[in-house]
Amino acid sequence: MTESVSVIVLAGGASRRFGSDKLAALLPDGVSVLDHCLLGMPAGWGVVVVGPSRVVPSEVSARVRFTRESPAGGGPLAGIAAGLDLVTSEVVCVVAGDTPRAGEVLPGLVSALTASPEADAAVASDGEGQPNPVLAAYSVDALRGTLPSEPADRPARVLLEMAHVLVPADVLDVDTRDDLENVERQDPNAIGTTQR
């Protein structure tokens, strides 16, 4: 992948709270959670999905590649490390596969990172100001330098040690069946930036 921006989609979780494979769960329009996420990725950006291989929509199949974290189920940092092995862009966005509308905020995250030369990351924060390190844009070189050598089962919040800006963007993920309905009703939020 030689694009200036690529995306790592984390899709290796166990869906314990949901009770079944939430990435395959259908939203009210009949499209799965993961397919919504992939279809929403900005055009031209390469996508690495970290998780079991699946059939993906034909509209995005040419730019989606799959890989697995080691060990399988090793958590988000292990997934990011595995995804980075296939990334050659200067900037990479990280999203969770259970966030169907993540693609709507990625250009704003990349713009915030580009506009902040002192920052190595632009991290989405929810309505309560909580940063989400798995909805963020990262400098690839800085991310590689920050990931622990043994990333499995380490919390993603270690990435918040990077110099970053916060970007208000309250995007719903799907943890419960009620979330399936709520995602369809959510309006995209305006993107703002705060220094961190």
JOVENHU-V959947 format. One record per pair of residues at least 24 apart in sequence whose C-alpha atoms are under 6 Angstrom apart, sorted by the first residue. I is the first residue (numbers start at 1). J is the second residue. D is the distance in Angstrom with one decimal. If there is no record, write none. Layout:
BEGIN
I&J&D, I&J&D
END
This chain:
BEGIN
1&87&6.0, 1&88&5.5, 2&88&5.6, 2&89&5.6, 3&89&5.4, 4&89&4.8, 4&90&5.7, 5&45&5.9, 5&89&5.4, 5&91&4.9, 5&92&5.5, 6&45&5.0, 6&46&4.8, 6&47&5.9, 6&92&4.8, 7&47&4.8, 7&92&5.4, 7&93&4.6, 7&94&5.8, 8&47&6.0, 8&48&4.9, 8&49&5.9, 8&83&5.9, 8&94&4.9, 9&49&4.7, 9&95&5.1, 9&96&5.5, 9&97&5.5, 10&50&5.1, 10&96&4.8, 10&97&5.3, 11&50&5.4, 11&51&4.7, 11&97&5.1, 12&51&4.2, 12&73&5.8, 18&175&5.7, 18&176&5.1, 23&98&5.9, 27&180&5.6, 33&100&5.5, 34&97&5.4, 36&100&5.0, 37&100&4.1, 37&101&5.9, 40&103&4.8, 41&103&4.6, 50&79&5.8, 74&152&4.6, 74&153&5.3, 75&152&5.9, 75&153&5.3, 77&151&5.3, 77&156&5.8, 78&151&4.9, 78&152&4.8, 90&140&5.4, 91&138&5.6, 91&139&4.8, 91&140&5.3, 92&137&5.7, 92&138&5.4, 93&136&5.6, 93&137&4.2, 94&134&5.4, 94&135&5.5, 94&136&5.5, 95&134&5.1, 95&135&4.7, 98&173&5.4, 98&174&5.3, 99&173&4.2, 109&137&5.7, 110&137&5.7, 119&163&4.9, 119&164&4.8, 120&163&5.4, 120&164&5.7, 121&164&4.5, 122&164&5.4, 122&165&4.8, 122&166&5.9, 123&166&5.0, 123&167&5.8, 124&166&5.8, 124&167&4.7, 124&168&5.7, 124&169&5.5, 125&167&5.8, 125&168&4.8, 125&169&5.7, 126&168&6.0, 126&169&5.7, 126&170&4.3, 127&170&5.7, 164&196&5.7, 165&194&5.8, 165&195&4.6, 165&196&5.0, 166&193&5.6, 166&194&5.0, 167&192&5.3, 167&193&4.4, 168&192&5.4
END
